[in-house]
Amino acid sequence: MRALALVVVLLPVLCGAAPRLVRVPGGVSSLVVDGQGTFAYLANDTNLEVLDLAARSAIRTYVLASANRVDAIDEERGEVLLHADQSATILDLATGSLHEVISGFPPSDLRDATFAGGRVYLAAAAESAVLSLLPDGTGRRGIDPFPFDFEFRHASPCALAASGDGSTLLFGTVASADLYRVVDVVRTSDDTIIGTIPVGFSACRLFFRDATSAIAVGQPEGARSPSVALLDLANSSVPAVIRVPRSHGFAAAAYLASRSLLFFLHSGQDFTRSSDKPPRLPAGDSVRLVAFDLTRQRVRKRWSLRRRVGVGLDLAVTPDGSTLLIASSKGVYLQPLKLR
């Protein structure tokens, strides 16, 4: 166990106080926050750090093997799900032991992972399907959104989201044609697709609003800013889509359900996207943040860190809306929020 050095970075922002940098050796490439907003789990290529958000310090460090992205926490079981391009792993927080759920995938194949309904779900690009397994790796099933397209595989899953009770799973697809740019709704009790919602863009960020509605976020082909689709999970018609203006270079998003706010991390500039990997901010770009009010369908706040902070690919917000967490090659920035 080791403590992390805390550095206060005095940067003018439009909400709350200045962001604070908690330095993490090796930086932070992905992060998740627990359901109470007590701990954040920060991953990089070698370690998983558990950060006490109140104390702003690490309380434990776990050495990782092949996994380098943290995806989800099972708080009842005390387990954390992680994945790399070619494998998925579960970490037991009590013992520090790691066990591999599945491996042997092609490079850059696994794009997302989550827990739901007592199972592990993986978005596998080469298989053009979502894989469902028990945590011990047995009971493997495939969820194929387009089972009748035998000659060509037009789409592959890029993002997953599980409902709070684990009964429903959503996944979005990357595709070359609008026909396949959809969000699928899965009943986890038998891994059956019970709904398909066309959104018209590759929805690679998904968030549940409540048990019957969700949000899909992506950047339509040819567009410079992200769009948000408001999904009614019981209705497969084309949803309302909102464009978020002046948010070029979109890289990450986080959702605060209690205030119906979406947060966007972007650079303000266009950059090249890859279907195999998440977007990355260009080196040296300023880091910009947007708070978007879904109820009023307008931007609430814009602000910038105004320096080269080496921001990575991930963003999270505590459930009470008090803190926004921004992954960085230096560590994690903690941005206090004062939402009116």
Residue, then its C-alpha position, 0 to 999 in steps of 0.5 A: m500500500r502506498a499513498l499518492a502525492l496530492v498536487v493542487v493545480l490552480l486553474p480557473v474554471l466555471c464551476g466549483a473550485a480549481p481541479r486537483l491532481v492526484r498523481v498516480p505513477g504511470g498515469v490513469s487510462s480508465l476509471v470507475v466510481d463505486g455506487q456510493g461515491t466513496f472510492a474510485y478505481l484507477a487503472n493503467d498498464t501495470n496497477l489498479e489503484v483504489l482512491d478514497l475520494a474524501a481523503r484524496s489518497a490511495i488506500r490500496t494498490y493491486v498489481l495487474a497482469s494483462a488487464n489494463r482497463v477497469d470496467a465495472i465493480d460488483e460491490e456485493r461480491g467485492e470484485v472488479l472486472l477488467h479487460a485488455d485487448q485480448s482477455a478479461t480478468i476479475l480481481d478479488l478486492a479482499t485477497g488481491s487475487l486475479h482470475e482470468v475469465i477468458s482470453g485468446f482474442p485477436p489484438s484490439d478485439l475486446r472493446d468493453a466489458t461489464f457485469a450484469g445479472g450474475r454474468v460477465y458481458l464482453a463486446a467482441a469486435a472480431e466475433s461481431a457479437v456480445l459474449s456472455l459468460l459466468p464469472d468463472g469463464t463457463g457457460r459461454r453464450g453469444i448474442d449476435p445482433f445480426p444473425f442472418d447476415f452470413e456473408f458480411r459482418h456489417a457491425s460490431p459492438c463497441a459499448l455496453a451498459a447494465s441496468g442497476d438491477g442487472s436485468t437489462l443490458l444495452f449495447g451499441t454498434v460501430a457500423s458502416a451503414d445507418l441500418y446497423r447503427v443501433v442500440d440493442v436491448v438484452r434481457t439478461s435472464d436468457d440473453t435474448i435481444i428484446g428490442t433494437i433501436p435505430v439511432g443513426f450513429s455509432a453509439c459507443r457511450l451508453f447510460f441508463r437514465d432509469a429502468t425504462s430509458a437510456i442515453a446513447v452518445g456518439q459522433p455521427e459520420g461527418a459531424r464535428s460534435p457529438s450527438v445524444a439520442l434519448l432512448d425509450l427502451a420499450n419503443s423501437s422507433v427512431p428516438a429524438v437526437i440532440r446535437v451538442p454544439r461546439s464540442h469538437g474532438f469529443a473523447a469521453a462522456a459521463y452521466l449524472a442521473s440525479r441531475s440529468l447532466l451529461f459531461f463531455l471531455h473534448s479538445g475543441q479540434d477535430f482528430t482522426r478516429s479509429s474503429d479499433k480503439p477509443p478516441r484519444l486527444p491529440a498531444g498538446d491539445s487544451v482540455r475542455l469540458v462541457a456540462f449538458d442539461l438533458t432536461r432543458q437540452r442546452v449547454r449549462k457550462r463550458w470550461s477548460l483546464r487550459r494546459r497540457v495535462g496529458v488527459g487520457l480517455d476516461l471521465a466519471v462523476t460521483p453519484d451525488g454530483s460533487t466531483l468530476l474525475i478526469a483521467s490523465s497521464k499524470g494521474v486523476y484530476l478531481q474537479p469539484l462541482k457546484l451545480r445550481 
